[in-house]
Amino acid sequence: MRPYAITGGRTRHSQHTFTLITLVVSRSAHEVSHEDLEPEAAQILDLCRDRAVAVAEIAAHLDLPVSVVKILCGDLLNASLIIVQSPPGQDDQPTVELIERVMDGIRQL
C-alpha cells in the first residue's frame, strides 16, 4: 500500500513531532481492540507491547517510511494508546561547565 494511502495524504502529524530516537511503548499490556485501527497502527502496538522501541526501529521492522510511522504514532498518541519518551532537548542537557565540575569531583575521589 502506498504511504499516502496509509496516512490519508498527510505528510506530517499536525500536533506531534517525533525524532528517529523517540521511544514508543504501548499503554496497556492487555490486548487492545484493533478493529478501528489501520493495520499498520495495530502492528506498531503489537511491536511496542513488551518494550520501548525507537521510531526508526519501528519503521525498519514494519518496512515503512519513517514519516509514515511518525504520523501513525501521532494518531496512536492522540488516542492514548501509546506513551512516548522523546530525547532531551538542548535546554535539558547539562552544560560543559557542569560536566567538567563532575569530572573534577570524580578525579578527587
N, C-alpha and C positions, 0 to 999 in steps of 0.2 A: 504494500500500500504506500502511496506517495506521502511524504511528510506533511504536505499542506492539507491532505485529507484527514490525517490523524489529529492535527491541531485546529481544524476548522479554518484554515487560511491564516492563522496568526503566526507572526514571526518572532514574537516575544510575549511574555506574560505582562499584563497591564499593571499588576500590583507587586509582584515579587521578582527579585533578581537573585540568581544563583551563580556561583562560581563553579569551576570544574571540581574543586575540592570540598564543596559544600556537602556535608554528610546528611543522609536521609535515612530515617528509620520509621517503620510502620508504627502507628499509635497503639495498636492493640495486637497482642499475640493471638487473639481469637480470630477465627475466620471471618472476614468482612464480606458482606454480600457484594459480589462483583457484577450484579445484574445491570446497574445503571452506569457502569464504568466502561470506558474504551478498553479493549483487550490489552493494549499496551500499558495502560494505567494499572490494570489488575496485575500485570506481570511485575510492575515496579513494586506494588505492595507485597507480592509474594517474595520477591528478591530481597526486600528490606525487612522481612518479618523477624529474622533471628539476629540481625546485626546491622549496624550503621554502614551504609555504602555510599561512596562518593558519587556525585553526579556523573563524572567521567566514566567510572566503573559501571554504572547502570547502563550508560549508552553503549559501552563495549559489550556487556553481557547480552543486551537486547538487540544489538546490531541496529541501533537507531542514531540519527544525528543528535549531537549534544543539545542543539537548540530545541528539538522536539522533546527531549527528556526534561529540559528546564520548564517548558510550557506545561507539560503533564504534571510535573512536580508542583508547579504553582497551583494548578487545579486541585490536586490532592491536598495541598496545604489549605486552600480555601475551604475544602470540605472537612477539614480537621482529621484527615486520615493518616497524615504523616507528621513527624516532628523533624525539623531541620536544625543543624548546627553549622552556622557559617563561620568561616575563618575570621580571626580578629582583624579589624581594620587598622589603618596606620595610627589612629589615635589611641588604640588599645595596646599597642606594642610598647615595651619598655624602651627608654632612651638609652643611647650608647653610654651616657654617664652612669646610669643605674647599673648597667651590665658590668662596667668597669669596676664600680664600687663593690659589687657582689663578688667579682673575681678576686679583687684585692682582699676582701674578707676571707674568702676560701683559702687563699695563699697563706694568710696569717694563722690559719688553724694548723 
